[in-house]
Amino acid sequence: MGQPVGVLGDLPGPKIRLSEVPGEGIELTEGERVEVGRGPELASPADRKKPARFGSSWAGLVDCVEPGQRVLIDDGLVRLRATAHRDDTLICEVTAGGRVSSRKGVNLPDSDLSIELPTDQDRRFATWAIEHELDWIAMSFVRSADDVQALDAHLRKVSGQDKRPIPIVAKIEVPRAVDHASEIVSEVDALMVARGDLGVEIDIAMVPSIQKHLVAVARDAGIPCIVATQMLQSMIEAPTPTRAEASDVATAIFDGADGVMLSGETAVGRYPIEAVTMMARINRTTETAMRRMNVTSGKDLRASRTASFGPQGALVRAIWTAARSVDARCVVIPSSTGQYARLISRNDFLLPVLALASDPQIIRRMLLYRGVTPVQSDQIPEHEALVERAEQEVLTRGWAKAGEYVLIVAREFWCRDDAGAHILVRRVRPG
């Protein structure tokens, strides 16, 4: 279709699951005693003499969970509380019953998991991602900056490069990651607010405020942020979302998120095309309203740190100042790495950015940056050719009309200093 499509690879991380359960599952009732074994044994239902017993995909579960700590199954729909250890078995009591079927996920929000990240499986998948030239890679269950550094070291070793061969997205899904968000953002290229597991691991009432905080931390660090999970959840079964879901998507946009993500809606839902179409409509309508109402993105948010981008930051702020001064309709910039396009996109007044690049992979990676439209250019034009190309693109796209101003940033060609540039304020000519 002639459209660039970025591909995000998702490392599974240490996802703990129950082993196989016979038939259609085992029904657990409140107060019932349950056993969890060390290995991937076949589950057995309760009878008069023995409690129900489940196996698990991670033997360390038995060692890490202490009496009194919670064991949550199937996103917390079924809840257990550990009571004792006995013969390589964790004894639990059901506090919220329900049916448990095969391979349901397990969350241990109260336990300190002694799992090394990235896992061996993550390392294999990361190697595959490099070999197949994926555009981004997401790391699940990040706990600290050390976890990201370990993945980064693996990526560099496999690729044989001094720099990171593929950008890393940190998925924030555990309380420890929220506590260390400021350190994590300094090591990654993007952040994801993964509300599914996060809403299981912490009080669900805290998820909205944590979401706002994480979006602010990412914006403050100058990196993109994705808000994910259950955004249009009802569209798994229904052709239209609820009003609350539409508001949820719009709120993420108002807060300054770069991307909003569908998961079950498109993975297993009955209306995947309708879900994508609806989310796109909400995005466009919300951003149009923000421009009309002169609402700034993430205006009232305060992150926990203030990033300094040095000379690059000075240039970006100069571009923003010039754009505001003349009420520029957009910024056009050649961007061989996408770095300047990303930094310019951090503006809070919804200034569109047209980024010219020759590398198809850089084009795909820039798709994640809010307000940035990457354009393939086999040869990045210089001087007057750049001006002509810029005017042609903005007129064709309807971004500006004759007589309106655009900013054209010429870097790399006219200045050797990496932080230097010419900022051309240009009034668009007719035709």
C-alpha positions as CSV (number, residue, x, y, z in Angstrom):
1,M,0.0,0.0,0.0
2,G,3.0,2.3,0.0
3,Q,2.8,2.9,3.7
4,P,5.7,2.3,6.1
5,V,4.8,0.0,9.1
6,G,6.9,-0.2,12.2
7,V,7.3,-3.6,13.9
8,L,7.5,-3.9,17.6
9,G,8.9,-7.2,19.0
10,D,7.6,-8.1,22.5
11,L,9.9,-10.1,24.7
12,P,7.7,-12.3,27.0
13,G,9.9,-11.9,30.1
14,P,9.3,-14.2,33.1
15,K,5.6,-14.7,32.6
16,I,4.6,-17.4,35.2
17,R,1.7,-19.7,34.1
18,L,-0.1,-22.6,35.6
19,S,0.5,-25.9,33.7
20,E,-2.1,-27.9,31.9
21,V,-5.6,-28.3,33.5
22,P,-7.7,-31.2,32.4
23,G,-11.0,-30.7,30.6
24,E,-12.6,-27.2,30.8
25,G,-10.9,-26.3,34.0
26,I,-11.2,-26.6,37.8
27,E,-13.7,-24.6,39.7
28,L,-12.4,-23.2,43.0
29,T,-14.5,-21.9,45.8
30,E,-13.7,-19.4,48.6
31,G,-12.1,-21.0,51.6
32,E,-10.9,-24.0,49.7
33,R,-7.4,-25.3,50.2
34,V,-5.2,-25.4,47.0
35,E,-1.7,-26.8,46.4
36,V,0.8,-25.5,43.8
37,G,3.7,-27.8,42.9
38,R,7.2,-27.0,41.8
39,G,7.1,-28.4,38.3
40,P,4.9,-28.4,35.2
41,E,2.7,-31.3,36.4
42,L,-0.8,-31.9,35.2
43,A,-3.4,-30.2,37.5
44,S,-5.7,-32.4,39.5
45,P,-9.2,-31.4,40.8
46,A,-10.1,-31.6,44.4
47,D,-11.7,-34.7,45.8
48,R,-12.8,-35.6,49.3
49,K,-9.4,-36.6,50.5
50,K,-7.1,-34.2,48.6
51,P,-7.2,-30.5,47.7
52,A,-7.0,-29.3,44.1
53,R,-3.4,-29.2,42.9
54,F,-1.7,-27.2,40.1
55,G,1.7,-27.2,38.5
56,S,3.5,-24.1,37.3
57,S,6.0,-23.0,34.6
58,W,8.5,-21.7,37.1
59,A,9.8,-23.9,39.9
60,G,10.9,-20.8,41.9
61,L,7.3,-19.9,42.7
62,V,7.3,-22.3,45.6
63,D,10.4,-20.7,47.1
64,C,9.6,-17.0,46.5
65,V,6.1,-16.9,47.9
66,E,5.9,-16.6,51.7
67,P,2.9,-17.3,53.9
68,G,0.5,-14.4,53.9
69,Q,1.4,-13.3,50.3
70,R,-1.0,-13.3,47.4
71,V,-1.1,-15.6,44.4
72,L,-3.3,-14.1,41.7
73,I,-4.5,-16.2,38.7
74,D,-5.9,-15.1,35.4
75,D,-5.3,-11.3,35.9
76,G,-6.6,-11.6,39.5
77,L,-10.0,-13.1,38.7
78,V,-9.1,-16.0,41.0
79,R,-7.2,-15.1,44.1
80,L,-5.2,-17.3,46.6
81,R,-3.3,-16.5,49.8
82,A,-0.3,-18.6,50.7
83,T,-0.5,-20.3,54.1
84,A,2.4,-22.7,54.3
85,H,5.2,-24.7,52.5
86,R,5.3,-28.5,52.6
87,D,7.4,-30.9,50.6
88,D,8.2,-28.7,47.7
89,T,4.6,-27.6,47.6
90,L,3.0,-24.2,48.3
91,I,-0.2,-24.5,50.3
92,C,-2.8,-21.7,49.6
93,E,-6.3,-20.8,50.6
94,V,-8.8,-19.5,48.0
95,T,-9.9,-15.9,48.8
96,A,-11.8,-15.3,45.6
97,G,-13.0,-18.3,43.6
98,G,-13.6,-19.0,40.0
99,R,-12.8,-21.4,37.2
100,V,-9.1,-22.0,36.4
101,S,-8.2,-23.4,33.0
102,S,-4.9,-24.3,31.3
103,R,-1.9,-22.0,31.1
104,K,-3.5,-19.1,33.0
105,G,-1.1,-16.4,34.1
106,V,0.1,-16.0,37.7
107,N,1.0,-12.7,39.4
108,L,2.8,-12.5,42.7
109,P,2.5,-8.9,43.7
110,D,3.8,-9.3,47.3
111,S,6.8,-11.5,46.5
112,D,10.4,-10.6,45.6
113,L,11.1,-12.8,42.5
114,S,14.6,-14.0,42.1
115,I,14.5,-14.1,38.3
116,E,17.3,-12.8,36.1
117,L,16.4,-10.5,33.3
118,P,16.5,-10.9,30.4
119,T,15.6,-14.6,30.6
120,D,17.3,-17.2,28.3
121,Q,14.2,-17.1,26.2
122,D,14.3,-13.3,26.0
123,R,17.9,-13.5,24.8
124,R,17.0,-16.0,22.0
125,F,14.1,-13.8,20.9
126,A,16.2,-10.6,21.0
127,T,18.7,-12.3,18.8
128,W,15.9,-13.2,16.3
129,A,14.7,-9.6,16.4
130,I,18.1,-8.3,15.4
131,E,18.5,-10.9,12.6
132,H,15.0,-10.0,11.2
133,E,15.5,-6.2,11.5
134,L,12.6,-5.5,13.8
135,D,12.2,-1.7,14.4
136,W,11.6,-1.8,18.2
137,I,11.9,-4.3,21.0
138,A,9.8,-4.3,24.1
139,M,11.1,-5.7,27.4
140,S,8.5,-7.1,29.8
141,F,8.5,-6.9,33.6
142,V,11.4,-4.4,33.8
143,R,12.2,-3.8,37.4
144,S,15.2,-1.5,37.3
145,A,17.8,0.2,35.0
146,D,20.0,-2.9,35.6
147,D,17.6,-5.1,33.7
148,V,17.7,-2.8,30.7
149,Q,21.5,-2.6,30.8
150,A,21.6,-6.4,30.7
151,L,19.4,-6.5,27.6
152,D,21.4,-3.7,26.0
153,A,24.7,-5.6,26.6
154,H,23.2,-8.7,24.9
155,L,22.0,-6.7,21.9
156,R,25.4,-5.1,21.4
157,K,27.2,-8.4,21.7
158,V,25.0,-10.2,19.2
159,S,25.1,-7.4,16.7
160,G,28.8,-6.7,17.2
161,Q,28.1,-3.0,17.3
162,D,29.2,-0.4,19.8
163,K,25.8,1.2,19.8
164,R,22.4,-0.3,20.5
165,P,21.2,-2.0,17.3
166,I,17.5,-1.8,18.1
167,P,15.6,0.7,20.3
168,I,14.3,-0.7,23.6
169,V,10.8,0.0,25.0
170,A,10.5,-0.7,28.7
171,K,7.1,-2.1,29.7
172,I,6.2,-0.8,33.2
173,E,4.0,-3.5,34.7
174,V,5.3,-4.0,38.3
175,P,5.4,-1.7,41.3
176,R,9.2,-1.8,41.5
177,A,9.4,-0.3,38.0
178,V,7.1,2.5,38.9
179,D,9.4,3.4,41.9
180,H,12.5,3.3,39.6
181,A,10.9,5.0,36.5
182,S,13.3,7.9,36.5
183,E,16.3,5.6,36.4
184,I,14.7,3.3,33.8
185,V,13.9,6.1,31.3
186,S,17.6,7.1,31.3
187,E,18.4,3.7,29.8
188,V,15.6,3.1,27.3
189,D,14.3,4.6,24.0
190,A,10.6,4.5,24.9
191,L,8.2,3.6,27.7
192,M,5.0,1.6,27.8
193,V,2.4,1.9,30.5
194,A,1.3,-1.7,30.4
195,R,-1.9,-1.4,32.4
196,G,-2.8,-5.1,32.3
197,D,-0.3,-6.6,34.7
198,L,0.1,-3.2,36.4
199,G,-3.5,-3.2,37.4
200,V,-3.1,-6.7,38.8
201,E,0.0,-6.0,40.7
202,I,-1.2,-2.8,42.4
203,D,-4.4,-1.2,43.6
204,I,-6.4,-0.6,40.5
205,A,-7.5,2.7,41.8
206,M,-3.9,3.9,41.5
207,V,-3.5,3.0,37.9
208,P,-4.9,6.3,36.4
209,S,-2.5,8.5,38.5
210,I,0.4,6.2,37.8
211,Q,-0.3,6.4,34.1
212,K,-0.2,10.2,34.3
213,H,3.0,10.1,36.2
214,L,4.7,7.7,33.8
215,V,3.7,9.7,30.7
216,A,5.1,12.8,32.4
217,V,8.4,11.1,33.3
218,A,8.8,9.9,29.6
219,R,8.0,13.4,28.2
220,D,10.4,14.9,30.7
221,A,13.1,12.5,29.5
222,G,12.4,13.3,25.8
223,I,11.3,9.7,24.9
224,P,8.0,8.4,23.5
225,C,5.4,6.8,25.7
226,I,2.8,4.2,24.8
227,V,-0.4,3.6,26.8
228,A,-1.6,0.1,26.5
229,T,-4.2,-2.5,27.5
230,Q,-8.0,-2.6,27.6
231,M,-8.4,0.8,25.9
232,L,-11.4,-0.5,23.8
233,Q,-11.9,-3.7,25.7
234,S,-15.6,-4.1,25.0
235,M,-14.8,-4.2,21.3
236,I,-13.5,-7.7,21.7
237,E,-17.2,-8.6,21.6
238,A,-19.1,-5.4,20.5
239,P,-18.8,-3.3,17.3
240,T,-18.6,-0.1,19.2
241,P,-16.8,0.9,22.5
242,T,-18.3,2.3,25.7
243,R,-18.3,6.1,26.3
244,A,-15.8,5.5,29.1
245,E,-13.4,3.7,26.8
246,A,-13.5,6.5,24.3
247,S,-12.7,8.9,27.1
248,D,-9.9,6.7,28.2
249,V,-8.2,6.9,24.8
250,A,-8.7,10.6,24.7
251,T,-7.3,11.1,28.2
252,A,-4.1,9.4,27.2
253,I,-3.8,11.8,24.3
254,F,-4.5,14.8,26.4
255,D,-1.8,13.7,28.9
256,G,0.8,13.6,26.1
257,A,1.1,9.9,25.2
258,D,2.8,9.3,21.8
259,G,0.9,6.1,21.1
260,V,-2.2,4.2,22.3
261,M,-2.2,0.5,21.8
262,L,-4.8,-2.2,21.1
263,S,-4.1,-5.8,22.3
264,G,-7.0,-8.3,22.8
265,E,-9.2,-6.1,20.6
266,T,-7.2,-7.0,17.6
267,A,-5.5,-10.2,18.7
268,V,-8.7,-12.2,19.6
269,G,-11.5,-9.7,19.1
270,R,-14.5,-10.1,16.7
271,Y,-14.1,-6.5,15.4
272,P,-10.4,-5.9,14.8
273,I,-10.8,-3.5,11.9
274,E,-13.6,-1.6,13.6
275,A,-11.4,-1.3,16.7
276,V,-8.5,0.2,14.8
277,T,-10.8,2.5,12.9
278,M,-12.5,3.7,16.1
279,M,-9.2,4.4,17.9
280,A,-7.9,6.4,14.9
281,R,-11.1,8.4,14.9
282,I,-10.8,9.2,18.6
283,N,-7.1,10.2,18.1
284,R,-7.9,12.6,15.2
285,T,-10.9,14.1,16.9
286,T,-9.1,14.6,20.2
287,E,-6.1,16.3,18.6
288,T,-8.3,18.5,16.4
289,A,-10.2,19.6,19.6
290,M,-6.9,20.3,21.4
291,R,-5.7,22.6,18.6
292,R,-9.1,24.3,18.4
293,M,-9.2,24.9,22.2
294,N,-5.5,25.7,22.4
295,V,-5.0,22.9,24.9
296,T,-1.3,22.0,25.5
297,S,-0.3,18.3,25.8
298,G,0.6,17.3,29.3
299,K,0.5,20.9,30.5
300,D,-0.3,20.2,34.1
301,L,2.0,17.2,34.6
302,R,5.2,17.4,36.6
303,A,7.7,14.5,36.3
304,S,10.2,13.5,38.9
305,R,13.2,14.8,37.0
306,T,14.2,17.4,34.5
307,A,16.3,16.1,31.6
308,S,19.0,18.2,30.1
309,F,19.7,17.8,26.4
310,G,22.6,20.2,26.3
311,P,23.3,22.0,23.0
312,Q,20.7,19.8,21.3
313,G,18.1,21.1,23.7
314,A,19.1,24.7,23.1
315,L,18.5,24.2,19.3
316,V,15.2,22.5,19.9
317,R,14.0,25.3,22.2
318,A,15.1,27.8,19.6
319,I,13.0,26.0,17.0
320,W,10.0,26.1,19.4
321,T,10.5,29.8,20.1
322,A,10.7,30.6,16.4
323,A,7.6,28.5,15.6
324,R,5.6,30.3,18.3
325,S,6.8,33.7,17.2
326,V,5.5,33.4,13.7
327,D,2.7,31.0,14.4
328,A,4.3,28.4,12.1
329,R,2.1,25.7,10.7
330,C,4.8,23.0,11.0
331,V,8.5,22.2,11.1
332,V,10.3,20.4,8.3
333,I,13.7,18.8,9.1
334,P,16.0,16.3,7.5
335,S,16.7,13.7,10.1
336,S,19.2,11.0,9.3
337,T,18.8,9.3,12.7
338,G,15.4,10.5,13.8
339,Q,16.9,12.1,16.9
340,Y,16.0,15.7,16.2
341,A,12.6,14.8,15.0
342,R,12.0,13.0,18.3
343,L,13.2,16.0,20.4
344,I,11.2,18.6,18.3
345,S,8.1,16.4,18.8
346,R,8.4,16.9,22.6
347,N,6.8,20.3,22.1
348,D,3.6,20.8,24.1
349,F,1.7,23.0,21.5
350,L,0.9,20.3,19.0
351,L,3.3,21.5,16.3
352,P,3.4,18.9,13.4
353,V,6.9,17.8,12.3
354,L,7.7,16.6,8.8
355,A,10.9,14.5,8.9
356,L,12.8,13.6,5.7
357,A,15.0,10.5,5.9
358,S,16.6,8.1,3.5
359,D,16.9,5.1,5.7
360,P,13.6,3.0,5.6
361,Q,14.2,1.7,9.1
362,I,14.6,5.2,10.5
363,I,11.4,6.1,8.8
364,R,9.6,3.2,10.5
365,R,11.1,4.0,13.9
366,M,9.9,7.6,13.7
367,L,6.3,6.5,13.3
368,L,6.2,6.2,17.1
369,Y,6.9,9.9,17.7
370,R,3.9,11.9,18.3
371,G,3.1,14.6,15.7
372,V,6.0,13.4,13.4
373,T,5.2,12.3,9.8
374,P,8.3,10.7,8.3
375,V,8.8,10.9,4.6
376,Q,11.1,8.7,2.5
377,S,13.6,10.7,0.5
378,D,16.2,8.8,-1.5
379,Q,18.5,11.7,-1.3
380,I,18.1,14.4,1.4
381,P,17.9,17.7,-0.5
382,E,20.2,20.6,0.4
383,H,19.8,24.4,0.3
384,E,17.1,25.6,-2.2
385,A,16.1,22.0,-3.1
386,L,15.2,21.4,0.6
387,V,13.1,24.5,0.6
388,E,11.3,23.5,-2.6
389,R,10.7,20.0,-1.3
390,A,9.4,21.3,2.1
391,E,6.9,23.7,0.4
392,Q,5.7,20.9,-2.0
393,E,5.1,18.5,0.9
394,V,3.2,20.9,3.2
395,L,1.0,22.2,0.3
396,T,0.2,18.6,-0.9
397,R,-0.7,17.5,2.6
398,G,-2.7,20.6,3.4
399,W,-0.6,21.5,6.4
400,A,-0.1,25.1,5.3
401,K,-1.6,27.5,2.7
402,A,0.1,30.1,0.6
403,G,1.2,33.0,2.8
404,E,1.5,31.0,6.0
405,Y,4.8,30.3,7.7
406,V,6.7,27.0,8.0
407,L,10.0,26.4,9.7
408,I,12.7,24.6,7.7
409,V,15.6,23.3,9.8
410,A,18.8,22.5,7.8
411,R,21.3,20.6,9.9
412,E,24.3,18.6,9.0
413,F,24.8,20.3,5.6
414,W,25.6,23.8,6.7
415,C,27.2,23.2,10.1
416,R,29.8,20.7,11.2
417,D,28.7,21.1,14.9
418,D,26.1,18.4,15.5
419,A,24.1,20.9,17.6
420,G,24.2,23.6,15.0
421,A,21.7,24.4,12.3
422,H,20.1,27.0,10.2
423,I,16.5,27.7,11.1
424,L,14.7,29.1,8.1
425,V,11.3,30.9,8.7
426,R,9.6,30.5,5.3
427,R,6.4,31.9,4.0
428,V,4.8,29.4,1.7
429,R,4.6,30.5,-1.9
430,P,1.5,29.9,-4.0
431,G,1.6,26.6,-6.0
